[in-house]
Amino acid sequence: MPPHFHLCFLLFFCLDQGFSAQLEQGNVSVYAALGGQAEFILHVIPSGCSHTGRRCSEYEWRKQDNTKIANFKEQNWTCVNVYKHKCKGYENGSLQLSNISTEDSGYYFVDLYNTTGTLVAKLWFLLQIQDPISEPKVNYSCLKNGTIQFSCSVQNGTDPVYSWAIEGMSPVDNCIYTQNGTCTISITSQLMPREVKCTVKNQISTNFSRSIIASCPDPVSEPKVNYSCLKNGTILQLSCSVQSGTDPEYSWTIEGMSPMDNCTYSQNGTCTISIASQLMPREVTCTVKNQISMNVSHSINASCPETSTSALAPTLASSELPSIISTVDNRTMSLDNRTMPKNINTSWTDSHCLQKCIMKSAIWGSVVLLVTSLALILGCLYTMPKE
């Protein structure tokens, strides 16, 4: 018989007999553990039972299939059938069953009679068998969006109800249930550990998980890449850094080649590498990752300007200016920079040396020409016939 039909019947019966009863007594759920005890307590004593108001004269208990359970009349308390050794009655007509089995679940009815044998009340109870809650198990995982996901589950327990206590705060019960019945919540990750405890209960038992300390690394932010050209113009220096992220790991990809991770780290955690500069731009990306996340920088085209020979000379040569060698008339002249002022202009020195060499060559040429001409004149005079 449906529960709502029983409730309507009870309301009608109460109004007709002129006594008041607690409506909850007409459809009370009783919970019991398998192998435990179940008590069907009568809180209502109809006024029609006895002028003393203490109790009715007779109580007749049966199950929904009309199986008789017990009959309590005056001082005679009798349990019958399979309930003979698991039934106990109380003075006010309440019933106790022990060693509960799954077959005991269902509706139980009791008829109350007064001293004249008139039925004055009809009440019923619903017995539900539940397994006690086992110890909850809590796990957590760190998500890429910077949150911690907690899951709580029990191996045994009928109709478990979950709640969470985070760092001693009031329990929260906004679970998201998975298909296997696991209760999951997500909270924002913090740098400090989070103490978490899960509580699970049902109608017959309550159990608590062990406290766990949960902490997650911060996800890495978008990497920033910079580059610079060294003075000699042959080395390109690349640096990569992130604003946030726990234990970042860096790697580089240059023109689509395999990643390289031979970083040199600075005190502020910046990863720096140096590569040979080329005239063509170099496409570079930096990848940063940690345990929970990965992020890739925007691609940049890195190149260094070509440096002229004169500009490279002070960097590539020694600290002393090079010696300039000049040969004039089988004599060697050395313009050593150690005899020159430190701020001398090299191009001006070369031009000045050339001018001096030309001038000396012209003088010596003129001398040679004069001597040769004189010798020719003297030879001619010496060979002329005398008169």
C-alpha positions as CSV (number, residue, x, y, z in Angstrom):
1,M,0.0,0.0,0.0
2,P,1.5,3.4,-1.0
3,P,2.7,5.7,1.9
4,H,0.5,8.6,0.9
5,F,-2.6,6.4,1.1
6,H,-1.6,5.4,4.7
7,L,-1.1,9.1,5.6
8,C,-4.5,10.1,4.2
9,F,-6.1,7.2,6.0
10,L,-4.4,8.2,9.3
11,L,-5.6,11.8,8.9
12,F,-9.2,10.7,8.3
13,F,-9.1,8.3,11.2
14,C,-7.7,10.9,13.6
15,L,-10.4,13.4,12.6
16,D,-13.1,10.8,12.9
17,Q,-12.1,9.5,16.3
18,G,-11.5,13.0,17.7
19,F,-7.9,12.7,19.0
20,S,-4.7,14.4,17.9
21,A,-1.6,12.5,16.8
22,Q,1.8,13.6,15.4
23,L,1.5,13.3,11.7
24,E,5.1,12.3,11.4
25,Q,4.3,9.1,13.4
26,G,2.2,8.0,10.4
27,N,5.2,7.7,8.1
28,V,8.3,7.5,10.2
29,S,11.5,6.1,8.7
30,V,13.5,3.8,10.9
31,Y,17.2,3.1,10.0
32,A,19.2,0.1,11.1
33,A,22.5,-1.4,10.3
34,L,22.7,-4.9,9.0
35,G,22.9,-7.2,12.1
36,G,22.0,-4.3,14.4
37,Q,18.8,-3.2,16.1
38,A,15.7,-1.3,15.0
39,E,13.3,0.4,17.3
40,F,9.7,1.4,16.4
41,I,8.9,4.0,19.1
42,L,5.3,5.0,19.7
43,H,5.3,8.7,20.7
44,V,1.5,9.1,20.4
45,I,-1.0,7.8,22.9
46,P,-4.5,8.2,21.5
47,S,-7.0,9.6,24.0
48,G,-9.4,6.8,23.1
49,C,-7.1,4.1,24.5
50,S,-7.5,4.6,28.2
51,H,-9.0,7.1,30.6
52,T,-5.7,7.2,32.4
53,G,-3.9,8.3,29.2
54,R,-1.0,5.9,29.9
55,R,-1.4,3.3,27.1
56,C,-3.8,1.3,25.0
57,S,-5.0,-2.1,26.0
58,E,-3.7,-4.0,23.1
59,Y,-1.1,-3.6,20.3
60,E,-0.9,-5.8,17.3
61,W,2.2,-5.6,15.1
62,R,2.5,-7.0,11.6
63,K,4.5,-6.5,8.5
64,Q,3.3,-5.1,5.2
65,D,2.6,-8.6,3.8
66,N,0.3,-9.2,6.9
67,T,2.9,-11.4,8.5
68,K,2.2,-11.2,12.3
69,I,5.1,-10.1,14.4
70,A,3.8,-9.6,17.9
71,N,0.8,-9.1,20.1
72,F,1.0,-7.0,23.3
73,K,-2.2,-7.3,25.4
74,E,-2.2,-6.2,29.0
75,Q,0.8,-8.0,30.5
76,N,1.1,-10.6,27.8
77,W,4.0,-9.9,25.4
78,T,4.1,-12.4,22.6
79,C,6.4,-12.5,19.5
80,V,5.5,-15.0,16.8
81,N,6.8,-16.6,13.7
82,V,10.4,-15.8,12.6
83,Y,10.4,-12.8,15.1
84,K,10.0,-15.0,18.1
85,H,13.7,-14.8,19.1
86,K,14.4,-11.3,17.8
87,C,11.4,-9.4,19.1
88,K,11.0,-7.3,22.3
89,G,8.1,-5.1,23.5
90,Y,8.0,-2.1,25.7
91,E,5.3,-1.0,28.2
92,N,4.0,1.8,25.9
93,G,3.6,-0.7,23.0
94,S,6.8,0.2,21.2
95,L,8.7,-2.6,19.3
96,Q,12.3,-3.6,19.1
97,L,13.8,-6.0,16.6
98,S,17.4,-7.3,16.8
99,N,19.8,-9.0,14.5
100,I,18.4,-7.2,11.5
101,S,18.7,-8.8,8.1
102,T,18.0,-7.4,4.6
103,E,14.6,-9.3,4.6
104,D,13.5,-7.2,7.6
105,S,13.3,-4.0,5.5
106,G,9.9,-2.6,4.6
107,Y,6.7,-1.2,6.2
108,Y,5.6,-2.1,9.7
109,F,2.0,-1.5,11.0
110,V,0.6,-1.4,14.5
111,D,-3.1,-1.4,15.4
112,L,-4.0,0.1,18.8
113,Y,-7.1,-1.1,20.7
114,N,-8.8,0.3,23.8
115,T,-10.1,-1.7,26.7
116,T,-13.4,-2.5,24.9
117,G,-11.5,-4.0,21.9
118,T,-12.2,-1.0,19.7
119,L,-9.5,0.0,17.1
120,V,-8.6,3.6,18.0
121,A,-5.4,4.1,15.9
122,K,-3.4,2.7,13.0
123,L,0.2,3.7,12.7
124,W,3.1,2.6,10.4
125,F,6.9,2.8,10.0
126,L,9.3,2.2,7.2
127,L,12.4,0.2,8.1
128,Q,15.5,0.9,5.9
129,I,18.7,-1.2,6.2
130,Q,22.0,0.7,5.7
131,D,25.6,-0.3,5.7
132,P,27.8,1.8,8.0
133,I,30.2,4.3,6.5
134,S,33.8,3.1,6.1
135,E,36.8,5.5,6.5
136,P,36.8,8.1,3.7
137,K,39.8,8.3,1.4
138,V,40.9,11.8,0.2
139,N,43.0,12.5,-2.9
140,Y,43.9,15.7,-4.6
141,S,45.3,16.9,-7.9
142,C,46.7,20.2,-9.2
143,L,45.0,21.6,-12.3
144,K,46.5,23.8,-15.0
145,N,44.1,26.7,-14.1
146,G,45.7,27.0,-10.7
147,T,43.1,25.2,-8.6
148,I,43.3,22.1,-6.4
149,Q,40.7,19.4,-7.0
150,F,39.9,17.2,-4.0
151,S,38.1,13.9,-4.2
152,C,36.6,11.9,-1.3
153,S,35.2,8.4,-1.5
154,V,34.2,5.5,0.8
155,Q,34.4,1.8,0.0
156,N,31.3,0.9,2.1
157,G,28.3,2.8,3.2
158,T,24.6,3.2,2.1
159,D,23.6,6.6,0.9
160,P,26.7,8.5,2.0
161,V,26.5,12.3,2.5
162,Y,29.8,14.2,2.1
163,S,31.0,17.4,3.6
164,W,34.4,19.1,3.7
165,A,36.4,21.1,6.3
166,I,39.2,23.2,4.9
167,E,41.7,24.6,7.4
168,G,39.1,24.2,10.2
169,M,36.5,26.3,8.5
170,S,32.8,25.4,8.5
171,P,32.0,22.3,6.4
172,V,31.2,22.8,2.8
173,D,29.0,20.3,1.0
174,N,28.9,21.6,-2.6
175,C,30.1,18.3,-4.1
176,I,30.2,17.3,-7.7
177,Y,29.6,13.6,-7.8
178,T,31.2,11.3,-10.4
179,Q,29.7,8.1,-11.8
180,N,31.5,6.0,-9.1
181,G,30.0,8.1,-6.3
182,T,33.2,10.1,-5.6
183,C,32.6,13.6,-4.2
184,T,34.8,16.2,-5.8
185,I,35.4,19.9,-5.0
186,S,37.8,22.5,-6.4
187,I,39.4,25.4,-4.5
188,T,41.9,28.1,-5.5
189,S,45.5,27.0,-5.0
190,Q,47.5,29.1,-2.6
191,L,51.2,29.2,-1.9
192,M,50.6,27.9,1.6
193,P,49.5,24.3,2.2
194,R,45.8,23.7,2.7
195,E,44.7,21.3,5.4
196,V,41.6,19.3,4.3
197,K,39.3,16.8,6.0
198,C,36.4,14.9,4.6
199,T,33.4,13.8,6.6
200,V,30.9,11.2,5.4
201,K,27.8,10.1,7.2
202,N,24.4,8.3,6.7
203,Q,21.5,7.7,9.0
204,I,23.3,5.1,11.1
205,S,27.0,6.1,11.1
206,T,29.6,8.9,10.7
207,N,33.2,8.7,9.7
208,F,36.1,11.1,9.1
209,S,39.1,11.0,6.8
210,R,42.6,11.7,7.9
211,S,43.7,15.3,7.5
212,I,45.9,15.9,4.5
213,I,48.1,18.9,3.6
214,A,47.6,19.9,0.0
215,S,49.8,22.3,-1.9
216,C,50.2,22.9,-5.6
217,P,52.8,24.7,-7.7
218,D,51.8,27.9,-9.5
219,P,51.3,27.6,-13.3
220,V,53.9,29.3,-15.4
221,S,52.9,32.6,-17.1
222,E,53.6,33.5,-20.7
223,P,57.4,33.7,-21.3
224,K,59.0,36.9,-22.4
225,V,61.9,36.7,-24.8
226,N,64.6,39.4,-25.3
227,Y,67.8,39.4,-27.3
228,S,71.0,41.5,-27.6
229,C,74.0,41.6,-29.9
230,L,77.4,41.5,-28.4
231,K,80.1,44.1,-29.3
232,N,81.9,41.9,-31.7
233,G,78.7,41.4,-33.7
234,T,79.1,37.6,-34.0
235,I,77.2,36.4,-30.9
236,L,73.4,36.7,-30.4
237,Q,72.4,36.5,-26.7
238,L,68.8,35.4,-26.0
239,S,67.1,35.6,-22.6
240,C,63.8,34.1,-21.5
241,S,61.9,34.8,-18.2
242,V,58.4,34.3,-16.7
243,Q,56.6,36.5,-14.2
244,S,55.1,33.6,-12.2
245,G,55.4,29.9,-12.0
246,T,56.9,27.4,-9.5
247,D,60.1,25.6,-10.6
248,P,60.0,26.7,-14.3
249,E,62.0,24.6,-16.8
250,Y,63.2,26.4,-20.0
251,S,63.9,25.2,-23.5
252,W,64.5,27.0,-26.8
253,T,63.5,26.2,-30.4
254,I,65.5,28.1,-33.1
255,E,64.1,28.0,-36.7
256,G,62.1,24.8,-35.9
257,M,65.1,22.8,-34.8
258,S,65.0,20.4,-31.8
259,P,64.6,22.2,-28.5
260,M,67.8,23.0,-26.6
261,D,67.9,23.6,-22.8
262,N,71.5,24.6,-22.1
263,C,70.5,27.7,-20.2
264,T,72.7,29.9,-18.1
265,Y,70.6,31.1,-15.2
266,S,70.9,34.5,-13.6
267,Q,70.0,35.4,-10.0
268,N,66.5,36.5,-11.0
269,G,65.9,33.2,-12.7
270,T,66.3,34.4,-16.3
271,C,67.5,31.7,-18.8
272,T,70.1,33.0,-21.2
273,I,71.8,31.3,-24.2
274,S,74.3,32.5,-26.8
275,I,74.4,31.5,-30.4
276,A,76.4,32.5,-33.5
277,S,74.7,35.4,-35.2
278,Q,73.8,35.2,-38.9
279,L,73.0,37.8,-41.4
280,M,69.5,36.3,-41.9
281,P,66.9,36.7,-39.1
282,R,66.6,33.8,-36.7
283,E,63.1,32.7,-35.6
284,V,63.2,31.9,-31.9
285,T,60.6,30.6,-29.4
286,C,61.0,29.9,-25.7
287,T,59.0,27.1,-23.9
288,V,58.6,27.0,-20.2
289,K,56.9,24.3,-18.2
290,N,56.5,22.9,-14.7
291,Q,54.6,20.0,-13.1
292,I,51.2,21.3,-13.9
293,S,51.4,23.7,-16.9
294,M,53.3,24.7,-20.0
295,N,53.5,28.0,-21.9
296,V,55.2,29.1,-25.1
297,S,56.4,32.6,-26.0
298,H,55.6,34.5,-29.2
299,S,58.0,33.9,-32.0
300,I,60.6,36.6,-32.6
301,N,63.0,37.2,-35.5
302,A,66.4,37.9,-34.0
303,S,69.4,39.2,-36.0
304,C,72.5,41.3,-35.4
305,P,73.7,44.1,-37.8
306,E,76.8,43.3,-39.9
307,T,79.9,45.0,-38.4
308,S,82.7,46.5,-40.6
309,T,86.4,45.5,-40.5
310,S,87.5,48.8,-39.0
311,A,84.9,48.5,-36.3
312,L,86.0,45.0,-35.6
313,A,89.7,45.8,-35.5
314,P,89.8,47.3,-32.0
315,T,87.9,44.3,-30.6
316,L,89.7,41.5,-32.4
317,A,93.3,42.9,-32.2
318,S,95.4,43.3,-29.1
319,S,95.4,46.4,-27.0
320,E,98.4,47.8,-29.0
321,L,97.9,49.3,-32.5
322,P,99.5,47.3,-35.3
323,S,103.0,48.2,-36.6
324,I,103.1,49.6,-40.1
325,I,106.2,48.5,-42.2
326,S,107.5,50.5,-45.2
327,T,110.6,49.8,-47.3
328,V,112.5,52.7,-49.0
329,D,115.9,52.2,-50.9
330,N,116.5,48.9,-49.2
331,R,116.0,50.5,-45.8
332,T,113.2,49.4,-43.5
333,M,111.2,51.9,-41.6
334,S,109.0,50.9,-38.7
335,L,106.2,53.1,-37.5
336,D,105.6,51.4,-34.2
337,N,102.5,52.4,-32.3
338,R,104.5,52.6,-29.1
339,T,106.2,55.7,-30.4
340,M,102.9,57.3,-31.4
341,P,100.4,59.2,-29.3
342,K,97.6,57.0,-28.0
343,N,95.0,59.0,-29.8
344,I,96.7,59.0,-33.2
345,N,94.6,58.4,-36.2
346,T,95.7,55.2,-38.1
347,S,94.5,56.4,-41.5
348,W,96.3,59.7,-41.1
349,T,99.5,57.9,-40.2
350,D,99.3,55.7,-43.3
351,S,98.9,58.8,-45.6
352,H,101.6,60.7,-43.9
353,C,104.1,57.8,-44.3
354,L,103.3,57.5,-48.0
355,Q,103.9,61.2,-48.6
356,K,107.3,61.0,-46.8
357,C,108.3,57.9,-48.8
358,I,107.5,59.6,-52.1
359,M,109.4,62.8,-51.2
360,K,112.5,60.9,-50.2
361,S,112.3,58.8,-53.4
362,A,112.1,61.9,-55.5
363,I,115.1,63.5,-53.8
364,W,117.2,60.4,-54.2
365,G,116.1,60.1,-57.8
366,S,117.1,63.6,-58.5
367,V,120.5,63.0,-56.9
368,V,121.0,59.9,-58.9
369,L,120.0,61.7,-62.1
370,L,122.4,64.6,-61.4
371,V,125.3,62.2,-60.7
372,T,124.6,60.2,-63.8
373,S,124.3,63.4,-66.0
374,L,127.6,64.7,-64.5
375,A,129.3,61.4,-65.2
376,L,128.1,61.5,-68.8
377,I,129.3,65.0,-69.3
378,L,132.7,64.3,-67.9
379,G,133.0,61.1,-70.1
380,C,132.2,63.1,-73.2
381,L,134.7,65.7,-72.4
382,Y,137.4,63.1,-71.6
383,T,136.8,61.3,-75.0
384,M,136.8,64.4,-77.2
385,P,140.0,64.8,-79.4
386,K,142.4,67.5,-78.4
387,E,143.4,70.2,-80.8
